[in-house]
């Protein structure tokens, strides 16, 4: 009789604990795949549209002879740093030092950047950058010849 009672108590405890574990699944703050702070599904996907790209091209060709700092041919990035400049990535410290402001007349042609972001020039590239986290939302590679 005592053995049956202990077996029933033990079985009840096992079932109760397994149900608690099942409910706890998926509620953690794990660091698995696709768990970064810049989740594209959260509606925070900003990039340069085709209209923006056309405006940038027009501005660039209008100012080819007198380009500001950051856009002149001598301001090109070395190949190693250029590979590190990519959309939906974090700007490395080596590139953070090369940030130049966007010329005012080019900035006027672009839509206003999202809150916390700004358009910057880095080695001949127009970059939509989150200034707090250095997250790169968009990169437009200009044809510097």
N, C-alpha and C positions, 0 to 999 in steps of 0.2 A: 504494500500500500504506500509506504513512504517512498519507494523507488518510483512509482508512477507519479506521485505528487511532484517529486523533484524533476522528473522528466518533463512534465507539463509546464512547470515554472521555467525550466531551461529553454524549452521550445518557444514559450511566449516571449522570453527575453530576447532570443535570437531574432524572432520575427519583428519585434519592436525596434531593435537596433538596425536591422536591415532596411526597414521603412524610412528611418531617419536618414540613413546614408543615401537612399535613393532620392529623397527630397532635396538634399544638399548639393546634388550634382549640378554643375553649371552656374553656381552662384558665386564662385570665387573670383579673385582678381589676378588670375594666372597670367603668365607671360608666354603663352603659346603663339601659334601662328595667327597672323592678322589681328594682333591685339596692340596696335600702336596708337598713340594719341592723335594721329591725323587720319582717322577713319574716313575713307571716301564715302561710305554709306551714310554718314551722319549729315550729308548735305553740304559739307565744306569742301567742295571741289571747285577750285577756281583755276582758270587757265585763260590764255589769250585766244580769243575767237578769230575766225578768218577775217572778220572786219577789222579787228585790232591789228592783225598781221599786215593787212593791206595798208592801213594808216601808217604803221611803222616803216614799211617799205617806201612809201611815198615820202615821208619825212627824211629818211636816210638818203634817198637819191637827191632830194632838194639840198641837202647839206653835205654832200660828199667832199667838197673842197675845203670846208672849214669845220671839221668834226671836233666836238668838245673832248676833254680828257675822259678816258675810258672807252672811247669809240674809235680813236685813231689807230692806224695800223700798228704803231709801236706799242700799243696797249694790249695786244693779243696775249692770251694766256699760253703758258707752255703746255705742250700736249698732256702731260701728267695731270695738271690742274684742270684742264679743260674736260677731261674724262670724268672728273669728280663733280662737275656742274651738271646736275640732272634734275628733272622734274620729280616731284614727290620724294625728295630726299632732303637730308639736312646739309646745310652749307658748312663745309669743313673750315677750320680756323685759318688755313692758308688763303682761302678765298674771301673770308670775312674782312681781311685787311685790304682787299682790292675793291671794295664797294665805292662807287662814285654816284653822285646824284644824277637823276635823269634831267636832261635839259627841259626848261619850263615849257617851251613850245611843243615838245614831244609829249610831255605829261598832259597837256591840254587836249591832245588828240585821243588820248586813251580814256576809257571809263574810269571812274574813281576806284581805287583799290578797296578791297574789303576791309573791315575794321581790323586794326592790328597789323595790316600789311602795307607795303609800299613798293613802288616800282623803283628798281635800282639798275645801275650799269655795272657789270663785272666783266672786264676784259673783252669788250666788244659784244657782249650779250645783254639783252634786256631781260631782267629777272623779276618776277613777282614773288616777293619775299615776306614771310611773317617776321617782323622785326624782333619779337620777343623770343621765339624759339628757333629762328634761323631756318625754318622749314621753307623749301622752295616749292611753290605751287605751279609756276610756269617759267619756261625759259624760251626766249626767242633769239635764235642765232642769226646775227647780222652778217652779211657778206662783206667782210673787210678785205679789200684787195690791195 
